[in-house]
Amino acid sequence: MKKIVWLAALAATLAGCGGGGGGGAAGTASDAPGSQLQNGPTSATVTVTTRAATAATVLYAARFKLQLPAGVTVAADAATGVPASGALTAADGGALVGALYLAATDNAQGYLEVDVVDGGGFTVGKLATVNCAVTRGTAVTADGFSLSGFSAWDANGAVMNGIGAQLEVKLQ
């Protein structure tokens, strides 16, 4: 019962997952040779994966913040920051996903904060895919994307140590 109540409480926070930060290992970015396309990329696909000492490790919730380089955006509702359909996809089809996109300002980098929750659990590996738009003419490389604030929780709502996240960026 405690597990269900905790997961319900976490799922209820998904629609307004603003704050966060702290902890977690920073991700790494990679892309194909020649990361800037001849005419510049117009889109970026970011895949976030989790890792642990054992591939059979089961998570029940994860949170991360994807920081975006200048000129990169995520399609989202301007009033709420909720990503548009197709902008964010969880690898686990049964998971509940909540996210908040904040566009870049003159003083701050844009970012997307994401929560993924599944009461049945999911194993480490591919977690989510984010589809981004790149402003034409912007010099963007995979190294401009980063992860921060990654956390994972077990069925009882306890933070799971030893689980990290990384990202892969494909510029098109």
C-alpha positions in Angstrom: 0.0 0.0 0.0 2.8 2.4 0.9 4.3 1.8 -2.6 1.0 2.7 -4.3 0.5 5.9 -2.2 4.1 7.0 -2.9 3.9 6.4 -6.6 0.5 8.2 -6.8 2.0 11.2 -4.9 5.0 11.3 -7.3 2.8 10.9 -10.3 0.6 13.8 -9.1 3.7 16.1 -9.2 4.4 15.3 -12.8 2.3 18.1 -14.3 4.2 20.8 -12.3 7.7 19.4 -12.0 9.5 22.7 -12.0 12.2 22.9 -9.3 14.7 20.1 -8.8 18.4 20.1 -9.4 21.2 18.8 -7.3 22.9 15.4 -7.2 23.4 13.0 -10.0 26.2 12.5 -12.4 26.5 14.8 -15.4 25.8 13.2 -18.7 28.1 12.9 -21.7 27.2 13.8 -25.3 28.2 12.1 -28.4 27.4 12.3 -32.1 28.6 11.2 -35.5 31.8 12.6 -36.9 31.3 16.1 -38.3 28.7 17.1 -35.7 27.8 20.3 -37.5 26.1 19.6 -40.8 27.2 21.5 -43.9 24.2 23.9 -43.8 23.8 23.5 -40.0 21.4 21.1 -38.3 17.7 21.9 -38.1 16.8 19.3 -35.5 18.3 17.3 -32.6 17.2 14.0 -31.2 18.4 13.4 -27.6 18.2 9.9 -26.1 18.6 9.6 -22.3 19.7 6.3 -20.9 20.2 5.0 -17.4 23.0 2.7 -16.2 23.7 0.6 -13.1 26.1 -2.1 -12.0 23.5 -4.7 -13.1 21.4 -4.5 -16.2 18.5 -6.1 -14.3 18.2 -3.1 -11.9 14.6 -2.0 -11.6 13.6 1.7 -11.1 10.2 3.0 -10.4 10.8 6.7 -11.0 13.5 8.9 -12.5 14.0 12.6 -12.9 16.5 14.6 -15.0 17.1 18.0 -16.3 18.2 18.4 -20.0 20.0 21.6 -20.5 19.9 22.9 -24.1 22.4 25.0 -26.0 21.5 28.4 -27.4 19.3 28.1 -30.5 17.8 24.8 -29.5 14.1 24.6 -28.4 11.5 22.0 -27.5 8.0 22.4 -28.9 5.8 23.2 -25.9 2.7 25.1 -24.8 3.9 28.7 -24.3 1.7 29.3 -21.3 2.3 26.0 -19.4 5.7 24.8 -20.6 4.2 21.3 -21.2 5.9 19.7 -24.2 3.8 19.2 -27.4 2.8 15.7 -28.5 5.8 14.0 -30.0 8.4 16.2 -28.3 9.1 13.8 -25.5 8.6 10.0 -25.5 9.3 7.5 -22.6 11.0 4.3 -23.7 8.6 2.4 -21.3 5.2 2.6 -23.0 3.5 2.1 -19.6 5.2 4.9 -17.8 3.7 8.2 -16.9 5.7 11.2 -18.1 5.6 14.7 -16.9 7.8 17.5 -18.1 8.3 21.3 -18.0 10.1 23.2 -20.7 11.6 26.6 -20.0 12.8 28.5 -23.0 16.2 30.3 -22.9 16.4 33.9 -21.9 19.1 36.5 -22.3 20.4 35.4 -18.9 19.7 31.6 -18.7 20.0 28.5 -20.8 16.8 26.7 -21.8 16.0 23.4 -20.3 13.5 20.5 -20.1 12.9 18.9 -16.7 11.4 15.4 -16.9 9.9 12.9 -14.5 9.2 9.3 -15.6 7.2 7.0 -13.3 6.0 3.4 -13.6 4.3 1.6 -10.7 5.3 -1.7 -12.3 9.0 -0.6 -12.6 11.3 -0.5 -15.5 14.9 -1.7 -16.0 17.9 0.5 -16.6 18.6 1.3 -20.2 16.9 3.7 -22.6 14.7 6.1 -20.6 13.4 8.8 -22.9 13.8 10.5 -26.2 13.5 14.3 -26.7 13.0 15.9 -30.1 14.3 19.4 -30.4 14.3 22.1 -33.1 17.5 24.0 -34.0 17.3 27.5 -35.2 18.7 27.6 -38.7 22.2 29.1 -38.8 22.9 28.2 -35.2 26.3 26.5 -34.6 25.2 23.6 -32.4 27.3 20.6 -31.4 26.4 17.6 -29.2 28.7 18.9 -26.5 26.3 21.8 -25.9 23.7 19.5 -24.4 24.0 18.3 -20.8 22.2 16.4 -18.1 21.9 17.5 -14.4 19.9 16.7 -11.4 19.4 13.0 -12.2 17.7 10.9 -9.5 16.1 7.5 -9.5 13.7 6.0 -6.9 12.8 2.4 -5.8 9.3 1.1 -5.2 9.3 2.5 -1.6 10.3 6.0 -2.7 13.9 5.8 -1.6 16.6 7.3 -3.7 18.6 4.7 -5.5 22.4 5.2 -5.3 24.7 3.8 -8.0 22.4 4.7 -10.9 23.5 7.2 -13.4 22.3 8.7 -16.7 23.9 9.7 -19.9 22.7 11.2 -23.2 23.3 10.7 -26.9 22.7 13.6 -29.3 22.0 13.1 -33.0 22.0 16.3 -35.0 20.1 16.3 -38.3 
